[in-house]
Amino acid sequence: MHEIRAKLDWFEAVILPHQAALRGRLSRILRSSQDLDDTVSEVLARAWSTEDWARVDHGRAYLFHIARNLIIDEARRDKIVSFEQIADLELLQSHTILEDQLHARSELRWLQDFLPQLPRQCRHVFHMRRVQEKSMREIAEELSLSVSTVEKHLAKAVLLIMRARWQREETILGPRTAGTADARATDESGHRSESSDTRYSSS
Amino acid sequence: MKADIEAKAATLAIRLPDAGEAERADIMAWVAQNPVHAVAFARAESAWKDSERLKALGFDLPADEDSADEVIVPVETGKGISRRTVVLSSVAAIALAGLLPAIRMLGPGPESFSTQLGEVREVRLADGSVLHINTDSEVQVTFSKDRRLLRLVRGEASFDVAHDTARPFDVEAGDTVTRAVGTRFTIRRREDDVELTVTEGIVSVRDGTGQEARVAAGHGAQITPGAIAAAALDPQTIARRTAWQDRMLEFDGLTIGEAVAEFNRYRPLPIVVADPSIASLRVGGRFGVAESDKFLGALQAGFGLKVIERADGKVEILSKQ
């Protein structure tokens, strides 16, 4: 049981924050939303099944690695994607540390924007529990509801947040060459030419 | 099927914090059953846990939601229905407000977006790019067929640029022009220089004398006429320079003088630190942009300083003697 708890903590901290980035990238390669859902599910399930999970600390890179292998496997089997698209997937690398940090912010901001869209009672109960830190019993008393009704509202709020997050695609703004290539480019100051522009903008 | 598992995971995740030993073991057993359960539970639990951080942000629901007696009004009554209508129409108004700039952006003239003191604003442009505009700032936007031109008239803004090779995205801050194709960066216009921070992709920047440099993600540049000083930034510096986009200020080893200067950008009346021995003390912390009172409270508690309100309304930090 402790093992499961530790693994959950790892999965929530290292893997899940990159769910939207994974979906965003896969959406460039997989056209149907069914394929997209299935592939995201499968990648996350494989990530969960990692044996030596404690050694994985770059969730984004790890998810993309699994996704790439999965897509290559499927491409060989069913030809659902072209190898050109796989090359596209290879191109998409990430600046991990920086993105992780920016991510935590945008996620919180997203949540803040999303909550007002919850159904009224559901949102209200959620706010009382999470922001005002009232217990389920206190909320039940205050609103003259049963504890189980309060629980239903909270569960619904969580479910709606989960689903909305699932649909989220972190947009990829422009192509990203590997961090090292970018760093090199900075060092050569000046002399920007049109050709070097295209180098960074072809996708 | 999948929906059932998600719903079950949501219920278990909200029960777990209050669960006793036996129930806890049951929940973990359900999680351990297969990866589909585990992933669903982790998603639910992280939605639950992340919402806790809203408290720190001072997140609040709109005022009309505060009164508990209104909430228990059944939806069937006239009042309930009209309240729901009100909520819906205000949502529609927000959506419409979001669309308006997009529609007007198609016109030829520049569109101006500005913020008042203390305000931080997010604007979505017609091309999908997003601007975050910091306190007391102004950005003018002109889109044409082959160029997206933005002028930072004053203050600071961050640019989350939608990818469009055909139309480069140029930000002018005085004589400094920063060009991006698809990246994210922040520009702050100060009295003597322009500060650039790149958080994604790569931009090229040109100063008033025509000198150019490329600046990539994780780097920043200080631009003065005739000189572009680019350097790699550590993650803390980037966090500090971009925190305002979440209406937060981050200090990591800043002096009190520097921290106060940051808060003063959002205050109508400044905080004054006349004593240099106080101004040079180093502080760390994370505050909302409007939480200068909290910051002052922390200084009094943690540094043994005294905060007084002067006759002119300004607040001054003094040492306690």
Chai-1 contact restraints between the chains, C-beta under 6 A:
chainA,res_idxA,chainB,res_idxB,connection_type,confidence,min_distance_angstrom,max_distance_angstrom,comment,restraint_id
A,M1,B,M28,contact,1.0,0.0,6.0,A-B,restraint_1
A,I4,B,M28,contact,1.0,0.0,6.0,A-B,restraint_2
A,I4,B,V31,contact,1.0,0.0,6.0,A-B,restraint_3
A,I4,B,A32,contact,1.0,0.0,6.0,A-B,restraint_4
A,L8,B,A42,contact,1.0,0.0,6.0,A-B,restraint_5
A,F11,B,A42,contact,1.0,0.0,6.0,A-B,restraint_6
A,E12,B,A42,contact,1.0,0.0,6.0,A-B,restraint_7
A,E12,B,S46,contact,1.0,0.0,6.0,A-B,restraint_8
A,L16,B,A42,contact,1.0,0.0,6.0,A-B,restraint_9
A,L16,B,S46,contact,1.0,0.0,6.0,A-B,restraint_10
A,L44,B,V39,contact,1.0,0.0,6.0,A-B,restraint_11
A,A45,B,P35,contact,1.0,0.0,6.0,A-B,restraint_12
A,A45,B,V39,contact,1.0,0.0,6.0,A-B,restraint_13
A,W48,B,P35,contact,1.0,0.0,6.0,A-B,restraint_14
A,W48,B,A38,contact,1.0,0.0,6.0,A-B,restraint_15
A,W48,B,V39,contact,1.0,0.0,6.0,A-B,restraint_16
A,S49,B,P35,contact,1.0,0.0,6.0,A-B,restraint_17
A,H95,B,A217,contact,1.0,0.0,6.0,A-B,restraint_18
A,I97,B,P235,contact,1.0,0.0,6.0,A-B,restraint_19
A,L98,B,G218,contact,1.0,0.0,6.0,A-B,restraint_20
A,Q101,B,P235,contact,1.0,0.0,6.0,A-B,restraint_21
A,R105,B,D246,contact,1.0,0.0,6.0,A-B,restraint_22
A,L108,B,R53,contact,1.0,0.0,6.0,A-B,restraint_23
A,R109,B,D246,contact,1.0,0.0,6.0,A-B,restraint_24
A,Q112,B,F59,contact,1.0,0.0,6.0,A-B,restraint_25
A,H124,B,E65,contact,1.0,0.0,6.0,A-B,restraint_26
A,H124,B,V71,contact,1.0,0.0,6.0,A-B,restraint_27
A,H127,B,L61,contact,1.0,0.0,6.0,A-B,restraint_28
A,R130,B,S51,contact,1.0,0.0,6.0,A-B,restraint_29
A,V131,B,L54,contact,1.0,0.0,6.0,A-B,restraint_30
A,V131,B,K55,contact,1.0,0.0,6.0,A-B,restraint_31
A,V131,B,F59,contact,1.0,0.0,6.0,A-B,restraint_32
A,E142,B,A68,contact,1.0,0.0,6.0,A-B,restraint_33
A,L143,B,I72,contact,1.0,0.0,6.0,A-B,restraint_34
A,S144,B,I72,contact,1.0,0.0,6.0,A-B,restraint_35
A,L154,B,I14,contact,1.0,0.0,6.0,A-B,restraint_36
A,A155,B,A10,contact,1.0,0.0,6.0,A-B,restraint_37
A,A155,B,T11,contact,1.0,0.0,6.0,A-B,restraint_38
A,A155,B,I14,contact,1.0,0.0,6.0,A-B,restraint_39
A,V158,B,A10,contact,1.0,0.0,6.0,A-B,restraint_40
A,V158,B,A44,contact,1.0,0.0,6.0,A-B,restraint_41
A,V158,B,A47,contact,1.0,0.0,6.0,A-B,restraint_42
A,V158,B,W48,contact,1.0,0.0,6.0,A-B,restraint_43
A,L159,B,E6,contact,1.0,0.0,6.0,A-B,restraint_44
A,L159,B,A7,contact,1.0,0.0,6.0,A-B,restraint_45
A,L159,B,A10,contact,1.0,0.0,6.0,A-B,restraint_46
A,I161,B,A47,contact,1.0,0.0,6.0,A-B,restraint_47
A,M162,B,R43,contact,1.0,0.0,6.0,A-B,restraint_48
A,M162,B,A44,contact,1.0,0.0,6.0,A-B,restraint_49
A,M162,B,A47,contact,1.0,0.0,6.0,A-B,restraint_50
A,L173,B,H163,contact,1.0,0.0,6.0,A-B,restraint_51
A,L173,B,G182,contact,1.0,0.0,6.0,A-B,restraint_52
A,G174,B,H163,contact,1.0,0.0,6.0,A-B,restraint_53
A,G174,B,V181,contact,1.0,0.0,6.0,A-B,restraint_54
A,G174,B,G182,contact,1.0,0.0,6.0,A-B,restraint_55
A,G174,B,T183,contact,1.0,0.0,6.0,A-B,restraint_56
A,G174,B,G201,contact,1.0,0.0,6.0,A-B,restraint_57
A,D182,B,I202,contact,1.0,0.0,6.0,A-B,restraint_58
A,D182,B,A216,contact,1.0,0.0,6.0,A-B,restraint_59
A,D182,B,A217,contact,1.0,0.0,6.0,A-B,restraint_60
A,A183,B,A216,contact,1.0,0.0,6.0,A-B,restraint_61
A,A185,B,R214,contact,1.0,0.0,6.0,A-B,restraint_62
A,A185,B,A216,contact,1.0,0.0,6.0,A-B,restraint_63
A,T186,B,R214,contact,1.0,0.0,6.0,A-B,restraint_64
A,T186,B,V215,contact,1.0,0.0,6.0,A-B,restraint_65
A,T186,B,A216,contact,1.0,0.0,6.0,A-B,restraint_66
A,T186,B,H219,contact,1.0,0.0,6.0,A-B,restraint_67
A,S189,B,A213,contact,1.0,0.0,6.0,A-B,restraint_68
A,G190,B,E212,contact,1.0,0.0,6.0,A-B,restraint_69
A,G190,B,A213,contact,1.0,0.0,6.0,A-B,restraint_70
A,R192,B,S204,contact,1.0,0.0,6.0,A-B,restraint_71
A,R192,B,E212,contact,1.0,0.0,6.0,A-B,restraint_72
A,Y200,B,I202,contact,1.0,0.0,6.0,A-B,restraint_73
A,S201,B,T165,contact,1.0,0.0,6.0,A-B,restraint_74
A,S201,B,V181,contact,1.0,0.0,6.0,A-B,restraint_75
